[in-house]
Amino acid sequence: MTSTRQLMACCVLVMTPAAALAQAKAPARAPAKPPATFGIGRPATPGEIAAIDIDVGPDGAGLPPGRGTAAEGAPIYAARCASCHGKTGREGPNDVLVGRLPGDAFPFAKDPKAPKTIGSYWPYATTVFDYIRRAMPPDKPGALRDDEVYGLVAYLLSLNELIPPEAVIDATSLPKVKMPARDRFVPDTRGQPKPGRPR
């Protein structure tokens, strides 16, 4: 039995360098190229893209035509929003929308329980429009007409004492609303070219 093991060990030692040498001489295979298409789906039509390309930037880029006032937004809020956010926007049970902290303080890093309302935390008024238009009401997101969204935004900004109750909110006036938290956020410039460096 011992001689058989010795013979096998000898064969393995002799074959291992030979096998390694044969592998080293074999030509390297190019990695397989992925298919040009996977054969499923189709390109989106311009209309399909336009239907979901509804984002609104902090500067108001993307805001649609339309207008609204707090008086027009109040009945929409009562009918579509109050059951989740409370009669005055302060009660919940879902997110509290109304309320500002004394002196427009920004204690959120030190006090995670501080209420993050539109008036105390949101940096841009245009984000209120963008969010309501794309995500509210929760039972039928995107169902509100643009004038209704402008009215709701006017109502919520007025309740937060950020605009006068009679103000008209539209694509021109909304980006001009200065939110108390606007200067509390730092822009994310990752991936953007550094000044003085070519792309």
C-alpha positions, 0 to 999 in steps of 0.5 A: 500500500505504501508503494502505491501511495508513493507512486501516486504522489510521484505522478502528481508531482510530475503532472502538476508542473506539466499541466501548469505549463500547458495552461500557460501556453494556451491562448487566453479567451476573450470575454463574451460580449453581452448581447446588443439587446435582450429581446424584450420591451420596446423604446418608450415613446416621447408621450410616455416619457413626457407623462413621467418627466414631471420633476420640478427643480428648486429654481422652478424649472419644470413648473407647469402653467396654472395658478392657485390661491390659499382660498382655492386650496382650502376646500381641496385640502379639507376634502383630500388631505385633512384625513391624513394630515389633520384639519389644520395640518398640525394634528396628523396622524400622518406627517405634520405639515404646518408649524415653524420653530421659534426664530426659525431654528434648525435643531434637526441634527441635535433633536431628531424628534423636532417636527419637520414641517413645510415651514420648518424643514423644507428648503424649497417651495417648489419641492412642495409642488413637485411632491404633491403633484407626483405623490398625493393623494396617496389613494390616487397619486397624480390625480390633481390638476395643476391648478389644484396643486398650486392652490394646495401649495398656496394654502400650505405656504399660507398656513406656515405664514410664508406667504400672505393669504391672498397671494397668487402662486404660479410658476413665476411666484413659487420659486421666489418664496424664501423658505426658512430652511433654504440656507440650511442645506448644502448642495450635493456637487458630487460628480460635477466638474471642479472649477477650473478643471476641464470635463 
